[in-house]
Amino acid sequence: MSPCPAVEDGRCWIGFRCWVSFIGVAFCLFGQPAAAEAAVRLIDGLRISYDPQDARYVDRTVSIIRAARPQLHANLGLSSADTIHIHIAATQEEFQTYTRSAIPDWGAGYAVPSRRLMVLKSPRITGSFDNTYEVTVHELAHVMLHSALRGADIPRWLDEGFAMYTAREWGFWDRAALFVAIITDNLIPLSAVHAVNTFPERRAQLAYQESALGVQYILRQYGRDGLHALLDRLRVTGSIDQACYDAFGISIVQFERNWKNYLTQVYGWRMLPMEGLSLAIGPLFVILCMLAYIQMRRRRRTVLARWQQEEAENWTTVGDDEWRQRQEALTTLDEEER
């Protein structure tokens, strides 16, 4: 007879399935490590969610925001008191989940202004804390700008320019790239900056810098009150052309012409005797250092070759004193090379 009579076949099958389910649940509970729960911190109008391993990065982020927020409020001229949500993504996959937009590979953070959300990569993804200040302030500026303008359609150059101007100081290579773009007539029109996420990294950086200089131009030409007026009229009208006309008395087309002339005058050939002099001195200094190093190496090889030849010819006549002098000279050459 079979161990399970026909009348009990159903019960035996149910019992077998129960055992399989029990083993499966036990494996899930005890056979695999549990995922770490996300931590949440509420502080200074911020709601930050993060992996507990990134607690130090959260402290750093809060400090940066505390330092940057007063300047942002001053540049906006409008209140932005809404709670800002920040998520520190622990993995690349998690980093991509908060937006349907394409995020370029080189991106270290992005903002979702409609949700007052900033998403930043954990330094465990990027491998360092480099550019933490720039990335954090850049995304914070996006969120605060959109919050202050209450859903107005902000042109990409103004959105990115405000964030870029607030977030960073331009380095030597940024100025060099801008200089080359100006003298080769290869500037990116402000109206084309809307496609910046599709640009290669270097061209995107140029677009960001140009946008920042658009904001710089407004502040230098019209002052902070001029920027406040532009943002206020943009919030009311929803049109950058109308806002530009109301604030500055010119069309957006004329504004872009004036901005381009400003870049040419300040950052083109005319800047070489002043700030642009570093564009020539910097590379020249590097070249001189390289030439000096090559010359020292060549001198050392020449001296060593001559000594080796002399030793091969007169090895029996070289005394201890002369050998010691040559060793001291060799040591001196090594020290000069270092």
C-alpha positions in Angstrom: 0.0 0.0 0.0 1.1 3.5 -0.6 1.9 5.5 2.5 -1.0 7.9 1.6 -4.3 6.3 0.8 -6.3 7.8 -2.0 -8.7 9.4 0.4 -5.9 11.3 2.0 -4.1 12.4 -1.2 -5.4 16.0 -0.8 -4.3 16.2 2.8 -0.9 14.9 2.0 -0.5 17.5 -0.8 -1.6 20.3 1.4 0.8 19.2 4.2 3.6 19.1 1.7 2.8 22.6 0.5 2.8 23.9 4.0 6.2 22.5 4.7 7.6 24.1 1.5 6.1 27.5 2.4 7.5 27.3 6.0 11.0 26.5 4.6 10.7 29.4 2.1 9.7 31.9 4.8 12.4 30.7 7.1 15.0 31.2 4.3 13.8 34.7 3.6 13.9 35.7 7.3 17.1 34.0 8.3 19.0 33.1 5.1 19.4 36.6 3.8 20.6 39.8 5.4 17.9 42.4 6.1 18.1 45.7 4.3 18.9 48.7 6.4 16.0 50.9 7.1 16.2 54.5 5.9 16.7 57.1 8.6 14.9 60.5 8.6 16.1 63.8 10.1 14.0 66.9 10.5 16.0 70.0 11.1 15.9 73.7 10.1 13.0 73.3 7.6 14.7 70.3 6.0 13.4 66.7 5.9 16.4 64.5 5.0 16.1 60.7 4.3 19.3 58.7 4.1 21.0 55.4 4.8 22.4 55.4 8.3 25.9 54.9 6.9 25.7 58.4 5.4 25.0 60.2 8.7 28.3 62.1 8.4 27.4 63.3 4.9 24.0 64.5 6.2 25.8 66.6 8.9 27.9 68.2 6.2 24.9 68.8 4.0 23.0 70.6 6.8 26.0 72.8 7.5 26.3 73.8 3.9 22.6 74.7 3.6 22.7 76.7 6.8 25.6 78.8 5.4 24.1 79.2 1.9 20.5 79.9 2.6 20.8 83.6 3.7 22.6 84.6 0.5 19.9 82.7 -1.5 17.1 84.6 0.2 18.9 87.9 -0.4 19.3 87.1 -4.1 15.8 85.9 -4.5 14.1 88.8 -2.8 11.1 86.5 -2.3 10.2 84.3 0.6 10.7 80.5 0.3 9.6 79.0 3.7 8.4 75.6 2.5 9.9 72.5 3.9 12.7 71.2 1.6 13.0 67.4 1.2 16.4 65.9 0.6 17.2 62.3 -0.2 20.7 60.9 -0.1 20.8 58.0 -2.6 22.9 55.1 -1.4 23.0 53.4 -4.9 23.0 54.5 -8.5 19.7 52.8 -9.1 18.1 54.6 -6.2 19.5 57.9 -7.4 17.6 57.5 -10.7 14.2 56.6 -9.2 12.9 60.0 -8.2 12.6 61.4 -11.7 11.6 60.3 -15.2 14.0 62.7 -16.8 17.3 61.5 -18.1 20.1 62.3 -15.7 23.6 62.5 -17.3 26.2 60.0 -16.1 28.3 62.9 -14.7 25.4 64.3 -12.6 26.0 64.2 -8.8 22.6 65.5 -7.9 19.3 66.8 -9.2 16.2 68.7 -8.1 12.5 68.0 -8.5 11.2 71.5 -7.8 7.5 70.5 -8.0 8.1 68.2 -5.0 10.6 70.6 -3.3 13.0 67.7 -3.5 16.8 67.4 -3.8 18.4 64.1 -4.6 22.1 63.8 -3.9 24.5 60.9 -4.5 26.1 59.4 -1.4 29.9 59.8 -1.3 29.9 56.0 -1.3 28.8 56.2 -4.9 31.0 59.2 -6.0 34.0 58.0 -4.0 34.8 61.3 -2.4 33.4 64.5 -0.8 34.7 66.6 -3.8 32.3 69.3 -5.0 29.9 68.6 -2.1 29.4 72.3 -1.5 28.8 73.2 -5.2 26.3 70.3 -5.8 24.3 70.9 -2.6 24.0 74.7 -3.1 23.2 74.2 -6.8 20.3 71.9 -6.2 19.1 74.0 -3.2 19.0 77.1 -5.4 16.8 75.3 -7.9 14.3 74.3 -5.2 14.2 77.7 -3.5 13.9 79.5 -6.8 10.9 77.4 -8.0 9.3 77.6 -4.6 9.6 81.4 -4.5 8.2 81.8 -8.1 5.3 79.4 -7.3 5.3 77.3 -10.4 6.1 80.0 -13.0 7.8 78.8 -16.2 11.4 79.6 -15.6 13.7 79.5 -18.7 16.5 77.0 -18.3 19.3 79.5 -18.6 17.9 81.5 -15.7 17.2 78.4 -13.6 20.6 77.0 -14.1 22.3 80.4 -14.1 20.8 81.3 -10.7 21.9 78.0 -9.3 25.4 78.1 -10.8 26.0 81.7 -9.8 25.1 80.9 -6.2 26.9 77.6 -6.0 30.4 78.0 -7.2 33.5 80.1 -8.0 34.9 79.5 -11.5 38.3 78.0 -11.7 41.1 78.5 -14.2 40.0 76.0 -16.7 36.4 77.3 -16.7 37.7 80.8 -17.6 39.9 79.2 -20.3 37.0 77.3 -21.9 34.9 80.5 -21.8 37.7 82.5 -23.4 38.1 80.0 -26.2 34.4 79.9 -26.8 34.3 83.7 -27.1 37.2 84.2 -29.4 36.1 81.3 -31.7 32.5 82.6 -31.7 31.3 79.3 -30.3 29.1 80.6 -27.4 25.9 78.6 -26.7 22.8 80.8 -27.1 20.9 81.2 -23.9 17.8 79.9 -25.7 19.6 76.6 -26.4 20.5 75.9 -22.7 17.1 74.1 -22.3 18.8 71.0 -23.8 21.7 71.0 -21.4 21.0 67.5 -20.1 21.8 66.1 -23.6 25.1 67.9 -23.9 28.5 66.3 -23.4 30.0 67.2 -20.0 32.4 69.9 -21.3 29.7 71.6 -23.3 27.3 71.3 -20.5 29.8 73.0 -18.2 30.2 75.8 -20.7 26.4 76.2 -20.8 26.2 76.4 -17.0 28.9 79.0 -16.9 27.3 81.1 -19.6 24.0 80.9 -17.7 25.7 82.0 -14.5 27.2 84.9 -16.3 23.7 85.8 -17.5 22.8 86.3 -13.8 26.1 88.0 -13.2 25.3 90.4 -16.0 21.9 91.2 -14.5 23.4 92.0 -11.1 26.2 94.1 -12.6 24.0 96.0 -15.0 20.8 96.4 -13.0 21.8 95.5 -9.4 20.1 93.1 -7.0 16.9 95.2 -7.3 16.9 94.5 -11.0 17.1 90.7 -10.4 14.3 91.0 -7.8 12.1 92.9 -10.3 12.8 90.3 -13.1 11.9 87.4 -10.8 8.8 89.2 -9.4 7.5 90.0 -12.9 8.2 86.4 -14.1 6.2 85.1 -11.1 3.3 87.4 -12.0 3.3 87.2 -15.8 4.7 83.7 -16.4 6.6 85.1 -19.5 10.3 85.8 -19.5 9.9 88.2 -22.5 7.2 90.2 -20.7 9.2 90.1 -17.4 12.3 91.3 -19.1 10.4 94.2 -20.7 8.7 95.1 -17.5 11.9 95.0 -15.4 14.5 96.3 -17.9 12.5 98.0 -20.7 14.0 95.7 -23.4 13.0 92.4 -25.1 14.6 89.1 -24.2 16.2 89.1 -27.6 17.9 92.5 -27.0 18.8 91.3 -23.5 20.7 88.3 -25.0 22.5 90.6 -27.4 23.6 92.9 -24.6 24.7 89.9 -22.5 26.8 88.5 -25.4 28.5 92.0 -25.9 29.2 92.0 -22.1 30.9 88.6 -22.3 33.0 89.7 -25.3 34.1 92.9 -23.5 34.8 91.4 -20.1 36.0 87.9 -20.9 37.3 88.1 -24.5 40.6 89.5 -25.8 40.2 92.7 -23.7 40.6 90.7 -20.4 44.1 89.4 -21.2 45.9 92.4 -19.6 43.9 91.9 -16.4 42.3 88.7 -15.2 43.0 86.9 -18.5 46.7 87.2 -17.9 46.5 84.1 -15.8 45.3 82.2 -18.8 48.8 82.8 -20.3 50.9 82.7 -17.1 49.3 79.5 -15.8 50.2 77.2 -18.7 53.6 79.0 -19.1 54.5 78.3 -15.5 53.5 74.6 -15.9 55.6 74.4 -19.1 58.6 76.0 -17.4 58.4 73.6 -14.5 58.3 70.6 -16.9 61.3 72.0 -18.9 63.3 72.5 -15.7 62.5 69.0 -14.6 63.6 67.5 -18.0 66.8 69.6 -17.9 67.7 68.3 -14.5 67.1 64.7 -15.6 69.2 65.3 -18.7 72.0 66.9 -16.7 72.0 64.0 -14.2 72.2 61.4 -17.0 75.1 63.3 -18.7 77.1 63.5 -15.5 76.5 59.8 -14.7 77.5 58.8 -18.2 80.7 60.8 -18.0 81.6 59.3 -14.6 80.9 55.8 -15.8 83.2 56.3 -18.8 86.0 57.8 -16.6 85.7 54.9 -14.1 85.8 52.4 -16.9 89.1 54.0 -18.2 90.8 54.8 -14.9 89.1 52.5 -12.4 92.5 51.4 -11.0 93.6 55.0 -10.3 90.6 56.4 -8.6 91.4 57.1 -5.0 89.0 57.0 -2.0 88.9 60.8 -1.8 87.8 61.2 -5.4 85.2 58.4 -5.1 83.8 60.1 -2.0 83.6 63.5 -3.8 81.7 61.9 -6.7 79.3 60.3 -4.3 78.6 63.6 -2.6 78.1 65.3 -6.0 75.6 62.5 -7.0 73.7 63.1 -3.7 73.5 66.8 -4.5 72.1 66.1 -7.9 69.5 63.8 -6.4 68.4 66.5 -3.9 68.2 69.1 -6.7 65.9 66.8 -8.7 63.6 66.3 -5.7 
